[in-house]
Amino acid sequence: MARGVEDAARREGLTVFLCNDDRDTEKERAYIKALLSKGVDGIILLKPRLEHGELLEVRKREHRWY
């Protein structure tokens, strides 16, 4: 799956950063905060651990989420 995402991103001139949260909510939260602080164009989460409301708050920052 990661390879497919990377291939599609490269076709669009984008770079992919892969983060593994080890099923740790605090680590997931830290990665999201770090990525947003770098001004990423979007974040793809697979099986997010954060509460739905917290994810909606992050989404309001006008980033593309998939």
All heavy atoms as TSV, in Angstrom:
chain	resi	resn	atom	element	x	y	z
A	1	MET	N	N	0.831	-1.173	0.000
A	1	MET	CA	C	0.000	0.000	0.000
A	1	MET	C	C	0.885	1.249	0.000
A	1	MET	O	O	0.592	2.204	-0.719
A	1	MET	CB	C	-0.924	0.017	1.216
A	1	MET	CG	C	-1.849	1.199	1.190
A	1	MET	SD	S	-2.957	1.360	2.595
A	1	MET	CE	C	-3.822	-0.165	2.550
A	2	ALA	N	N	1.935	1.238	0.819
A	2	ALA	CA	C	2.812	2.406	0.889
A	2	ALA	C	C	3.429	2.705	-0.480
A	2	ALA	O	O	3.552	3.869	-0.867
A	2	ALA	CB	C	3.899	2.199	1.934
A	3	ARG	N	N	3.806	1.663	-1.201
A	3	ARG	CA	C	4.406	1.853	-2.524
A	3	ARG	C	C	3.424	2.528	-3.472
A	3	ARG	O	O	3.781	3.424	-4.233
A	3	ARG	CB	C	4.865	0.507	-3.080
A	3	ARG	CG	C	5.448	0.539	-4.463
A	3	ARG	CD	C	6.737	1.381	-4.480
A	3	ARG	NE	N	7.330	1.442	-5.768
A	3	ARG	CZ	C	8.307	0.664	-6.186
A	3	ARG	NH1	N	8.798	-0.260	-5.405
A	3	ARG	NH2	N	8.796	0.815	-7.387
A	4	GLY	N	N	2.169	2.106	-3.444
A	4	GLY	CA	C	1.155	2.714	-4.297
A	4	GLY	C	C	0.935	4.183	-3.970
A	4	GLY	O	O	0.798	5.011	-4.867
A	5	VAL	N	N	0.908	4.511	-2.697
A	5	VAL	CA	C	0.745	5.899	-2.271
A	5	VAL	C	C	1.942	6.717	-2.742
A	5	VAL	O	O	1.788	7.817	-3.283
A	5	VAL	CB	C	0.589	5.993	-0.734
A	5	VAL	CG1	C	0.692	7.427	-0.256
A	5	VAL	CG2	C	-0.726	5.372	-0.294
A	6	GLU	N	N	3.129	6.171	-2.560
A	6	GLU	CA	C	4.335	6.888	-2.974
A	6	GLU	C	C	4.361	7.116	-4.484
A	6	GLU	O	O	4.679	8.215	-4.945
A	6	GLU	CB	C	5.576	6.119	-2.549
A	6	GLU	CG	C	6.856	6.846	-2.896
A	6	GLU	CD	C	8.096	6.068	-2.496
A	6	GLU	OE1	O	8.056	4.824	-2.475
A	6	GLU	OE2	O	9.109	6.724	-2.217
A	7	ASP	N	N	4.020	6.091	-5.245
A	7	ASP	CA	C	4.005	6.232	-6.706
A	7	ASP	C	C	3.015	7.306	-7.152
A	7	ASP	O	O	3.331	8.141	-8.009
A	7	ASP	CB	C	3.662	4.893	-7.370
A	7	ASP	CG	C	4.772	3.865	-7.239
A	7	ASP	OD1	O	5.908	4.232	-6.853
A	7	ASP	OD2	O	4.496	2.676	-7.509
A	8	ALA	N	N	1.826	7.299	-6.581
A	8	ALA	CA	C	0.815	8.298	-6.933
A	8	ALA	C	C	1.267	9.693	-6.530
A	8	ALA	O	O	1.075	10.658	-7.285
A	8	ALA	CB	C	-0.523	7.954	-6.266
A	9	ALA	N	N	1.867	9.818	-5.363
A	9	ALA	CA	C	2.341	11.125	-4.904
A	9	ALA	C	C	3.445	11.656	-5.812
A	9	ALA	O	O	3.435	12.840	-6.169
A	9	ALA	CB	C	2.852	11.010	-3.466
A	10	ARG	N	N	4.361	10.810	-6.192
A	10	ARG	CA	C	5.459	11.247	-7.071
A	10	ARG	C	C	4.939	11.760	-8.402
A	10	ARG	O	O	5.457	12.736	-8.945
A	10	ARG	CB	C	6.442	10.107	-7.298
A	10	ARG	CG	C	7.339	9.877	-6.100
A	10	ARG	CD	C	8.426	8.934	-6.448
A	10	ARG	NE	N	9.218	9.572	-7.525
A	10	ARG	CZ	C	10.488	9.383	-7.718
A	10	ARG	NH1	N	11.148	8.576	-6.948
A	10	ARG	NH2	N	11.129	9.970	-8.703
A	11	ARG	N	N	3.897	11.113	-8.935
A	11	ARG	CA	C	3.315	11.578	-10.192
A	11	ARG	C	C	2.766	12.995	-10.058
A	11	ARG	O	O	2.691	13.743	-11.023
A	11	ARG	CB	C	2.218	10.627	-10.665
A	11	ARG	CG	C	2.733	9.333	-11.254
A	11	ARG	CD	C	1.651	8.561	-11.970
A	11	ARG	NE	N	0.574	8.128	-11.107
A	11	ARG	CZ	C	0.552	6.994	-10.406
A	11	ARG	NH1	N	1.564	6.163	-10.465
A	11	ARG	NH2	N	-0.484	6.688	-9.655
A	12	GLU	N	N	2.378	13.362	-8.850
A	12	GLU	CA	C	1.828	14.699	-8.586
A	12	GLU	C	C	2.890	15.665	-8.079
A	12	GLU	O	O	2.582	16.791	-7.681
A	12	GLU	CB	C	0.692	14.598	-7.562
A	12	GLU	CG	C	-0.486	13.767	-8.018
A	12	GLU	CD	C	-1.165	14.339	-9.251
A	12	GLU	OE1	O	-1.303	15.583	-9.331
A	12	GLU	OE2	O	-1.544	13.550	-10.137
A	13	GLY	N	N	4.141	15.212	-8.049
A	13	GLY	CA	C	5.226	16.069	-7.581
A	13	GLY	C	C	5.297	16.205	-6.070
A	13	GLY	O	O	5.839	17.180	-5.551
A	14	LEU	N	N	4.750	15.236	-5.360
A	14	LEU	CA	C	4.728	15.280	-3.901
A	14	LEU	C	C	5.700	14.262	-3.310
A	14	LEU	O	O	6.082	13.299	-3.973
A	14	LEU	CB	C	3.312	14.984	-3.389
A	14	LEU	CG	C	2.220	15.928	-3.875
A	14	LEU	CD1	C	0.847	15.390	-3.506
A	14	LEU	CD2	C	2.428	17.314	-3.300
A	15	THR	N	N	6.070	14.475	-2.083
A	15	THR	CA	C	6.949	13.567	-1.355
A	15	THR	C	C	6.160	12.921	-0.227
A	15	THR	O	O	5.331	13.582	0.412
A	15	THR	CB	C	8.144	14.344	-0.758
A	15	THR	OG1	O	8.830	14.997	-1.816
A	15	THR	CG2	C	9.094	13.423	-0.017
A	16	VAL	N	N	6.425	11.653	0.039
A	16	VAL	CA	C	5.736	10.912	1.094
A	16	VAL	C	C	6.670	10.714	2.285
A	16	VAL	O	O	7.833	10.346	2.112
A	16	VAL	CB	C	5.254	9.536	0.579
A	16	VAL	CG1	C	4.683	8.695	1.713
A	16	VAL	CG2	C	4.227	9.710	-0.526
A	17	PHE	N	N	6.159	10.979	3.470
A	17	PHE	CA	C	6.854	10.690	4.717
A	17	PHE	C	C	6.062	9.589	5.412
A	17	PHE	O	O	4.858	9.742	5.625
A	17	PHE	CB	C	6.906	11.915	5.628
A	17	PHE	CG	C	7.642	13.073	5.031
A	17	PHE	CD1	C	6.964	14.059	4.343
A	17	PHE	CD2	C	9.016	13.165	5.147
A	17	PHE	CE1	C	7.623	15.130	3.787
A	17	PHE	CE2	C	9.698	14.232	4.589
A	17	PHE	CZ	C	9.000	15.214	3.904
A	18	LEU	N	N	6.707	8.518	5.766
A	18	LEU	CA	C	6.038	7.392	6.414
A	18	LEU	C	C	6.343	7.413	7.905
A	18	LEU	O	O	7.509	7.480	8.305
A	18	LEU	CB	C	6.505	6.071	5.806
A	18	LEU	CG	C	5.895	4.797	6.375
A	18	LEU	CD1	C	4.387	4.771	6.124
A	18	LEU	CD2	C	6.554	3.591	5.754
A	19	CYS	N	N	5.305	7.382	8.718
A	19	CYS	CA	C	5.453	7.388	10.177
A	19	CYS	C	C	4.731	6.178	10.744
A	19	CYS	O	O	3.597	5.893	10.363
A	19	CYS	CB	C	4.850	8.655	10.779
A	19	CYS	SG	S	5.524	10.184	10.122
A	20	ASN	N	N	5.348	5.478	11.668
A	20	ASN	CA	C	4.744	4.320	12.317
A	20	ASN	C	C	4.502	4.667	13.782
A	20	ASN	O	O	5.442	4.915	14.533
A	20	ASN	CB	C	5.680	3.112	12.199
A	20	ASN	CG	C	5.100	1.881	12.848
A	20	ASN	OD1	O	3.968	1.882	13.311
A	20	ASN	ND2	N	5.882	0.826	12.898
A	21	ASP	N	N	3.236	4.664	14.195
A	21	ASP	CA	C	2.923	5.059	15.568
A	21	ASP	C	C	2.962	3.902	16.560
A	21	ASP	O	O	2.739	4.088	17.749
A	21	ASP	CB	C	1.577	5.764	15.636
A	21	ASP	CG	C	0.404	4.858	15.303
A	21	ASP	OD1	O	0.564	3.623	15.251
A	21	ASP	OD2	O	-0.694	5.394	15.085
A	22	ASP	N	N	3.270	2.700	16.092
A	22	ASP	CA	C	3.357	1.525	16.976
A	22	ASP	C	C	2.106	1.344	17.829
A	22	ASP	O	O	2.179	0.897	18.973
A	22	ASP	CB	C	4.598	1.607	17.868
A	22	ASP	CG	C	5.884	1.535	17.084
A	22	ASP	OD1	O	5.961	0.696	16.170
A	22	ASP	OD2	O	6.809	2.322	17.367
A	23	ARG	N	N	0.958	1.734	17.275
A	23	ARG	CA	C	-0.330	1.633	17.975
A	23	ARG	C	C	-0.360	2.438	19.271
A	23	ARG	O	O	-0.988	2.067	20.247
A	23	ARG	CB	C	-0.692	0.177	18.241
A	23	ARG	CG	C	-0.849	-0.623	16.987
A	23	ARG	CD	C	-1.213	-2.043	17.264
A	23	ARG	NE	N	-1.366	-2.750	16.000
A	23	ARG	CZ	C	-1.752	-3.976	15.898
A	23	ARG	NH1	N	-2.031	-4.673	16.970
A	23	ARG	NH2	N	-1.863	-4.541	14.726
A	24	ASP	N	N	0.341	3.551	19.275
A	24	ASP	CA	C	0.459	4.418	20.447
A	24	ASP	C	C	-0.197	5.759	20.115
A	24	ASP	O	O	0.273	6.490	19.249
A	24	ASP	CB	C	1.944	4.592	20.769
A	24	ASP	CG	C	2.203	5.490	21.963
A	24	ASP	OD1	O	1.449	6.458	22.188
A	24	ASP	OD2	O	3.194	5.236	22.662
A	25	THR	N	N	-1.280	6.072	20.801
A	25	THR	CA	C	-2.043	7.291	20.527
A	25	THR	C	C	-1.197	8.547	20.707
A	25	THR	O	O	-1.287	9.477	19.900
A	25	THR	CB	C	-3.295	7.362	21.430
A	25	THR	OG1	O	-4.066	6.175	21.222
A	25	THR	CG2	C	-4.156	8.571	21.110
A	26	GLU	N	N	-0.386	8.594	21.738
A	26	GLU	CA	C	0.448	9.775	21.965
A	26	GLU	C	C	1.479	9.947	20.853
A	26	GLU	O	O	1.763	11.070	20.429
A	26	GLU	CB	C	1.137	9.697	23.328
A	26	GLU	CG	C	0.184	9.877	24.488
A	26	GLU	CD	C	-0.640	11.159	24.392
A	26	GLU	OE1	O	-0.064	12.226	24.084
A	26	GLU	OE2	O	-1.863	11.104	24.622
A	27	LYS	N	N	2.013	8.842	20.370
A	27	LYS	CA	C	2.972	8.902	19.269
A	27	LYS	C	C	2.266	9.383	17.997
A	27	LYS	O	O	2.809	10.192	17.247
A	27	LYS	CB	C	3.588	7.519	19.061
A	27	LYS	CG	C	4.861	7.511	18.298
A	27	LYS	CD	C	5.491	6.104	18.355
A	27	LYS	CE	C	6.751	6.030	17.555
A	27	LYS	NZ	N	7.346	4.693	17.577
A	28	GLU	N	N	1.046	8.894	17.759
A	28	GLU	CA	C	0.267	9.354	16.610
A	28	GLU	C	C	0.032	10.854	16.694
A	28	GLU	O	O	0.223	11.593	15.723
A	28	GLU	CB	C	-1.068	8.619	16.552
A	28	GLU	CG	C	-1.967	9.072	15.428
A	28	GLU	CD	C	-3.296	8.331	15.402
A	28	GLU	OE1	O	-3.324	7.130	15.705
A	28	GLU	OE2	O	-4.298	8.980	15.074
A	29	ARG	N	N	-0.364	11.311	17.850
A	29	ARG	CA	C	-0.629	12.735	18.061
A	29	ARG	C	C	0.652	13.553	17.809
A	29	ARG	O	O	0.608	14.615	17.173
A	29	ARG	CB	C	-1.133	12.949	19.491
A	29	ARG	CG	C	-1.671	14.317	19.764
A	29	ARG	CD	C	-2.261	14.429	21.171
A	29	ARG	NE	N	-3.561	13.762	21.220
A	29	ARG	CZ	C	-3.839	12.704	21.987
A	29	ARG	NH1	N	-2.925	12.169	22.763
A	29	ARG	NH2	N	-5.040	12.177	21.974
A	30	ALA	N	N	1.778	13.069	18.288
A	30	ALA	CA	C	3.052	13.778	18.101
A	30	ALA	C	C	3.437	13.837	16.628
A	30	ALA	O	O	3.920	14.874	16.145
A	30	ALA	CB	C	4.155	13.096	18.915
A	31	TYR	N	N	3.231	12.738	15.891
A	31	TYR	CA	C	3.535	12.740	14.457
A	31	TYR	C	C	2.646	13.728	13.713
A	31	TYR	O	O	3.120	14.484	12.862
A	31	TYR	CB	C	3.359	11.351	13.852
A	31	TYR	CG	C	4.545	10.448	14.006
A	31	TYR	CD1	C	4.389	9.145	14.455
A	31	TYR	CD2	C	5.829	10.871	13.668
A	31	TYR	CE1	C	5.476	8.289	14.585
A	31	TYR	CE2	C	6.917	10.025	13.791
A	31	TYR	CZ	C	6.736	8.738	14.251
A	31	TYR	OH	O	7.812	7.898	14.366
A	32	ILE	N	N	1.363	13.736	14.021
A	32	ILE	CA	C	0.446	14.666	13.359
A	32	ILE	C	C	0.871	16.102	13.635
A	32	ILE	O	O	0.937	16.936	12.725
A	32	ILE	CB	C	-1.008	14.423	13.798
A	32	ILE	CG1	C	-1.499	13.079	13.242
A	32	ILE	CG2	C	-1.925	15.560	13.347
A	32	ILE	CD1	C	-2.839	12.636	13.791
A	33	LYS	N	N	1.178	16.402	14.879
A	33	LYS	CA	C	1.607	17.753	15.241
A	33	LYS	C	C	2.876	18.132	14.484
A	33	LYS	O	O	2.984	19.248	13.961
A	33	LYS	CB	C	1.848	17.821	16.753
A	33	LYS	CG	C	2.222	19.180	17.245
A	33	LYS	CD	C	2.374	19.189	18.760
A	33	LYS	CE	C	2.802	20.560	19.240
A	33	LYS	NZ	N	2.968	20.599	20.698
A	34	ALA	N	N	3.843	17.226	14.423
A	34	ALA	CA	C	5.102	17.507	13.721
A	34	ALA	C	C	4.869	17.723	12.230
A	34	ALA	O	O	5.420	18.663	11.635
A	34	ALA	CB	C	6.082	16.363	13.942
A	35	LEU	N	N	4.046	16.885	11.619
A	35	LEU	CA	C	3.773	17.016	10.187
A	35	LEU	C	C	3.064	18.334	9.884
A	35	LEU	O	O	3.409	19.034	8.935
A	35	LEU	CB	C	2.955	15.829	9.688
A	35	LEU	CG	C	3.694	14.493	9.660
A	35	LEU	CD1	C	2.705	13.341	9.479
A	35	LEU	CD2	C	4.753	14.472	8.572
A	36	LEU	N	N	2.087	18.676	10.697
A	36	LEU	CA	C	1.370	19.931	10.484
A	36	LEU	C	C	2.287	21.134	10.685
A	36	LEU	O	O	2.172	22.125	9.968
A	36	LEU	CB	C	0.159	20.022	11.413
A	36	LEU	CG	C	-0.974	19.044	11.120
A	36	LEU	CD1	C	-2.051	19.165	12.191
A	36	LEU	CD2	C	-1.553	19.257	9.736
A	37	SER	N	N	3.212	21.038	11.620
A	37	SER	CA	C	4.123	22.159	11.859
A	37	SER	C	C	5.061	22.372	10.673
A	37	SER	O	O	5.599	23.469	10.503
A	37	SER	CB	C	4.938	21.936	13.134
A	37	SER	OG	O	5.968	20.986	12.933
A	38	LYS	N	N	5.252	21.342	9.860
A	38	LYS	CA	C	6.100	21.442	8.669
A	38	LYS	C	C	5.313	21.881	7.442
A	38	LYS	O	O	5.862	22.013	6.360
A	38	LYS	CB	C	6.790	20.105	8.384
A	38	LYS	CG	C	7.676	19.616	9.493
A	38	LYS	CD	C	8.824	20.575	9.731
A	38	LYS	CE	C	9.745	20.039	10.808
A	38	LYS	NZ	N	10.741	21.003	11.222
A	39	GLY	N	N	4.011	22.075	7.595
A	39	GLY	CA	C	3.191	22.572	6.494
A	39	GLY	C	C	2.926	21.547	5.403
A	39	GLY	O	O	2.839	21.903	4.238
A	40	VAL	N	N	2.758	20.284	5.799
A	40	VAL	CA	C	2.485	19.259	4.796
A	40	VAL	C	C	1.183	19.548	4.072
A	40	VAL	O	O	0.289	20.219	4.601
A	40	VAL	CB	C	2.446	17.841	5.428
A	40	VAL	CG1	C	3.788	17.465	6.018
A	40	VAL	CG2	C	1.346	17.719	6.463
A	41	ASP	N	N	1.089	19.045	2.840
A	41	ASP	CA	C	-0.119	19.250	2.037
A	41	ASP	C	C	-1.261	18.340	2.458
A	41	ASP	O	O	-2.423	18.644	2.221
A	41	ASP	CB	C	0.178	19.003	0.560
A	41	ASP	CG	C	1.078	20.068	-0.019
A	41	ASP	OD1	O	0.882	21.248	0.294
A	41	ASP	OD2	O	1.984	19.714	-0.785
A	42	GLY	N	N	-0.963	17.224	3.073
A	42	GLY	CA	C	-2.001	16.292	3.477
A	42	GLY	C	C	-1.440	15.187	4.335
A	42	GLY	O	O	-0.228	15.001	4.425
A	43	ILE	N	N	-2.336	14.479	4.996
A	43	ILE	CA	C	-1.966	13.354	5.854
A	43	ILE	C	C	-2.917	12.209	5.557
A	43	ILE	O	O	-4.130	12.413	5.463
A	43	ILE	CB	C	-2.061	13.736	7.351
A	43	ILE	CG1	C	-1.064	14.854	7.675
A	43	ILE	CG2	C	-1.802	12.517	8.234
A	43	ILE	CD1	C	-1.185	15.379	9.095
A	44	ILE	N	N	-2.362	11.030	5.407
A	44	ILE	CA	C	-3.165	9.823	5.232
A	44	ILE	C	C	-3.011	9.003	6.505
A	44	ILE	O	O	-1.895	8.665	6.890
A	44	ILE	CB	C	-2.677	8.988	4.024
A	44	ILE	CG1	C	-2.768	9.801	2.741
A	44	ILE	CG2	C	-3.482	7.692	3.925
A	44	ILE	CD1	C	-2.094	9.141	1.551
A	45	LEU	N	N	-4.110	8.701	7.162
A	45	LEU	CA	C	-4.081	7.885	8.375
A	45	LEU	C	C	-4.755	6.550	8.101
A	45	LEU	O	O	-5.862	6.511	7.564
A	45	LEU	CB	C	-4.823	8.587	9.520
A	45	LEU	CG	C	-4.252	9.903	10.017
A	45	LEU	CD1	C	-5.207	10.536	11.029
A	45	LEU	CD2	C	-2.895	9.680	10.650
A	46	LEU	N	N	-4.090	5.484	8.478
A	46	LEU	CA	C	-4.684	4.155	8.397
A	46	LEU	C	C	-4.981	3.696	9.816
A	46	LEU	O	O	-4.080	3.644	10.650
A	46	LEU	CB	C	-3.735	3.169	7.715
A	46	LEU	CG	C	-3.327	3.528	6.297
A	46	LEU	CD1	C	-2.337	2.503	5.774
A	46	LEU	CD2	C	-4.537	3.596	5.388
A	47	LYS	N	N	-6.226	3.423	10.092
A	47	LYS	CA	C	-6.669	3.016	11.420
A	47	LYS	C	C	-6.222	4.001	12.506
A	47	LYS	O	O	-5.492	3.645	13.428
A	47	LYS	CB	C	-6.163	1.606	11.751
A	47	LYS	CG	C	-6.723	0.545	10.835
A	47	LYS	CD	C	-6.286	-0.831	11.285
A	47	LYS	CE	C	-6.880	-1.881	10.368
A	47	LYS	NZ	N	-6.525	-3.228	10.801
A	48	PRO	N	N	-6.651	5.254	12.415
A	48	PRO	CA	C	-6.244	6.231	13.421
A	48	PRO	C	C	-6.747	5.851	14.812
A	48	PRO	O	O	-7.800	5.232	14.952
A	48	PRO	CB	C	-6.882	7.529	12.945
A	48	PRO	CG	C	-7.983	7.127	12.042
A	48	PRO	CD	C	-7.578	5.813	11.447
A	49	ARG	N	N	-5.989	6.217	15.815
A	49	ARG	CA	C	-6.336	5.904	17.193
A	49	ARG	C	C	-6.946	7.102	17.921
A	49	ARG	O	O	-7.529	6.955	18.983
A	49	ARG	CB	C	-5.096	5.420	17.939
A	49	ARG	CG	C	-4.771	3.984	17.592
A	49	ARG	CD	C	-3.279	3.737	17.587
A	49	ARG	NE	N	-2.972	2.422	17.050
A	49	ARG	CZ	C	-2.965	2.109	15.760
A	49	ARG	NH1	N	-3.293	2.994	14.859
A	49	ARG	NH2	N	-2.657	0.892	15.356
A	50	LEU	N	N	-6.783	8.289	17.360
A	50	LEU	CA	C	-7.340	9.476	18.001
A	50	LEU	C	C	-8.862	9.443	17.946
A	50	LEU	O	O	-9.460	8.849	17.051
A	50	LEU	CB	C	-6.837	10.742	17.300
A	50	LEU	CG	C	-5.339	10.988	17.338
A	50	LEU	CD1	C	-5.010	12.289	16.623
A	50	LEU	CD2	C	-4.811	11.011	18.752
A	51	GLU	N	N	-9.474	10.109	18.898
A	51	GLU	CA	C	-10.931	10.211	18.933
A	51	GLU	C	C	-11.413	10.992	17.715
A	51	GLU	O	O	-10.728	11.889	17.228
A	51	GLU	CB	C	-11.381	10.920	20.212
A	51	GLU	CG	C	-11.059	10.182	21.487
A	51	GLU	CD	C	-11.918	8.943	21.663
A	51	GLU	OE1	O	-13.077	8.945	21.206
A	51	GLU	OE2	O	-11.418	7.979	22.261
A	52	HIS	N	N	-12.615	10.669	17.246
A	52	HIS	CA	C	-13.183	11.308	16.063
A	52	HIS	C	C	-13.193	12.832	16.203
A	52	HIS	O	O	-12.824	13.557	15.278
A	52	HIS	CB	C	-14.589	10.768	15.815
A	52	HIS	CG	C	-15.232	11.309	14.587
A	52	HIS	ND1	N	-14.824	10.965	13.326
A	52	HIS	CD2	C	-16.238	12.199	14.437
A	52	HIS	CE1	C	-15.561	11.600	12.441
A	52	HIS	NE2	N	-16.430	12.362	13.085
A	53	GLY	N	N	-13.573	13.331	17.356
A	53	GLY	CA	C	-13.631	14.775	17.580
A	53	GLY	C	C	-12.272	15.434	17.448
A	53	GLY	O	O	-12.154	16.534	16.909
A	54	GLU	N	N	-11.234	14.765	17.930
A	54	GLU	CA	C	-9.887	15.323	17.823
A	54	GLU	C	C	-9.434	15.359	16.363
A	54	GLU	O	O	-8.805	16.321	15.918
A	54	GLU	CB	C	-8.911	14.501	18.659
A	54	GLU	CG	C	-7.554	15.125	18.768
A	54	GLU	CD	C	-6.646	14.429	19.763
A	54	GLU	OE1	O	-7.052	13.425	20.393
A	54	GLU	OE2	O	-5.503	14.891	19.907
A	55	LEU	N	N	-9.772	14.328	15.613
A	55	LEU	CA	C	-9.434	14.310	14.189
A	55	LEU	C	C	-10.160	15.426	13.442
A	55	LEU	O	O	-9.589	16.067	12.557
A	55	LEU	CB	C	-9.776	12.947	13.571
A	55	LEU	CG	C	-8.906	11.785	14.026
A	55	LEU	CD1	C	-9.474	10.471	13.484
A	55	LEU	CD2	C	-7.465	11.969	13.588
A	56	LEU	N	N	-11.406	15.691	13.804
A	56	LEU	CA	C	-12.153	16.781	13.166
A	56	LEU	C	C	-11.515	18.130	13.465
A	56	LEU	O	O	-11.471	19.004	12.600
A	56	LEU	CB	C	-13.611	16.768	13.619
A	56	LEU	CG	C	-14.461	15.614	13.093
A	56	LEU	CD1	C	-15.861	15.663	13.710
A	56	LEU	CD2	C	-14.537	15.627	11.585
A	57	GLU	N	N	-11.014	18.306	14.678
A	57	GLU	CA	C	-10.345	19.561	15.033
A	57	GLU	C	C	-9.093	19.768	14.189
A	57	GLU	O	O	-8.828	20.868	13.724
A	57	GLU	CB	C	-9.982	19.581	16.516
A	57	GLU	CG	C	-11.149	19.794	17.430
A	57	GLU	CD	C	-11.834	21.125	17.178
A	57	GLU	OE1	O	-11.138	22.153	17.042
A	57	GLU	OE2	O	-13.069	21.144	17.112
A	58	VAL	N	N	-8.333	18.715	13.986
A	58	VAL	CA	C	-7.129	18.807	13.163
A	58	VAL	C	C	-7.516	19.108	11.723
A	58	VAL	O	O	-6.890	19.923	11.052
A	58	VAL	CB	C	-6.298	17.512	13.250
A	58	VAL	CG1	C	-5.130	17.551	12.285
A	58	VAL	CG2	C	-5.809	17.280	14.666
A	59	ARG	N	N	-8.576	18.476	11.255
A	59	ARG	CA	C	-9.024	18.674	9.874
A	59	ARG	C	C	-9.405	20.130	9.613
A	59	ARG	O	O	-9.233	20.631	8.506
A	59	ARG	CB	C	-10.202	17.755	9.593
A	59	ARG	CG	C	-10.638	17.786	8.160
A	59	ARG	CD	C	-11.738	16.817	7.909
A	59	ARG	NE	N	-12.082	16.833	6.501
A	59	ARG	CZ	C	-13.062	16.163	5.987
A	59	ARG	NH1	N	-13.802	15.387	6.752
A	59	ARG	NH2	N	-13.321	16.222	4.709
A	60	LYS	N	N	-9.887	20.812	10.601
A	60	LYS	CA	C	-10.298	22.209	10.443
A	60	LYS	C	C	-9.132	23.120	10.087
A	60	LYS	O	O	-9.330	24.247	9.686
A	60	LYS	CB	C	-10.960	22.719	11.725
A	60	LYS	CG	C	-12.330	22.155	11.966
A	60	LYS	CD	C	-12.909	22.706	13.247
A	60	LYS	CE	C	-14.246	22.076	13.543
A	60	LYS	NZ	N	-14.807	22.553	14.811
A	61	ARG	N	N	-7.931	22.634	10.213
A	61	ARG	CA	C	-6.750	23.451	9.898
A	61	ARG	C	C	-6.525	23.575	8.399
A	61	ARG	O	O	-5.476	23.992	7.962
A	61	ARG	CB	C	-5.522	22.849	10.571
A	61	ARG	CG	C	-5.623	22.867	12.077
A	61	ARG	CD	C	-4.402	22.273	12.695
A	61	ARG	NE	N	-4.603	22.155	14.127
A	61	ARG	CZ	C	-3.664	21.796	14.956
A	61	ARG	NH1	N	-2.459	21.511	14.513
A	61	ARG	NH2	N	-3.917	21.705	16.245
A	62	GLU	N	N	-7.527	23.178	7.616
A	62	GLU	CA	C	-7.528	23.324	6.152
A	62	GLU	C	C	-6.456	22.505	5.458
A	62	GLU	O	O	-5.888	22.912	4.456
A	62	GLU	CB	C	-7.422	24.795	5.757
A	62	GLU	CG	C	-8.589	25.610	6.250
A	62	GLU	CD	C	-8.530	27.046	5.785
A	62	GLU	OE1	O	-7.931	27.303	4.730
A	62	GLU	OE2	O	-9.074	27.902	6.483
A	63	HIS	N	N	-6.173	21.345	5.988
A	63	HIS	CA	C	-5.266	20.419	5.320
A	63	HIS	C	C	-6.109	19.349	4.639
A	63	HIS	O	O	-7.227	19.055	5.071
A	63	HIS	CB	C	-4.324	19.756	6.340
A	63	HIS	CG	C	-3.364	20.724	6.920
A	63	HIS	ND1	N	-2.193	21.071	6.310
A	63	HIS	CD2	C	-3.408	21.438	8.072
A	63	HIS	CE1	C	-1.553	21.952	7.053
A	63	HIS	NE2	N	-2.275	22.185	8.135
A	64	ARG	N	N	-5.570	18.768	3.609
A	64	ARG	CA	C	-6.283	17.684	2.929
A	64	ARG	C	C	-6.059	16.391	3.703
A	64	ARG	O	O	-4.936	16.033	4.004
A	64	ARG	CB	C	-5.761	17.500	1.508
A	64	ARG	CG	C	-6.062	18.678	0.625
A	64	ARG	CD	C	-5.573	18.430	-0.762
A	64	ARG	NE	N	-4.187	17.996	-0.766
A	64	ARG	CZ	C	-3.367	18.158	-1.764
A	64	ARG	NH1	N	-3.774	18.740	-2.870
A	64	ARG	NH2	N	-2.122	17.730	-1.705
A	65	TRP	N	N	-7.139	15.715	4.028
A	65	TRP	CA	C	-7.073	14.424	4.735
A	65	TRP	C	C	-7.750	13.377	3.893
A	65	TRP	O	O	-8.777	13.653	3.278
A	65	TRP	CB	C	-7.787	14.529	6.082
A	65	TRP	CG	C	-7.001	15.258	7.089
A	65	TRP	CD1	C	-6.680	16.576	7.096
A	65	TRP	CD2	C	-6.407	14.723	8.257
A	65	TRP	NE1	N	-5.936	16.891	8.189
A	65	TRP	CE2	C	-5.759	15.772	8.917
A	65	TRP	CE3	C	-6.373	13.449	8.806
A	65	TRP	CZ2	C	-5.075	15.583	10.105
A	65	TRP	CZ3	C	-5.701	13.258	9.980
A	65	TRP	CH2	C	-5.056	14.325	10.616
A	66	TYR	N	N	-7.211	12.198	3.889
A	66	TYR	CA	C	-7.785	11.080	3.137
A	66	TYR	C	C	-7.966	9.898	4.037
A	66	TYR	O	O	-7.254	9.688	4.950
A	66	TYR	CB	C	-6.892	10.695	1.969
A	66	TYR	CG	C	-6.593	11.848	1.047
A	66	TYR	CD1	C	-5.473	12.628	1.206
A	66	TYR	CD2	C	-7.493	12.181	0.041
A	66	TYR	CE1	C	-5.223	13.693	0.375
A	66	TYR	CE2	C	-7.239	13.253	-0.791
A	66	TYR	CZ	C	-6.100	13.999	-0.620
A	66	TYR	OH	O	-5.865	15.051	-1.443
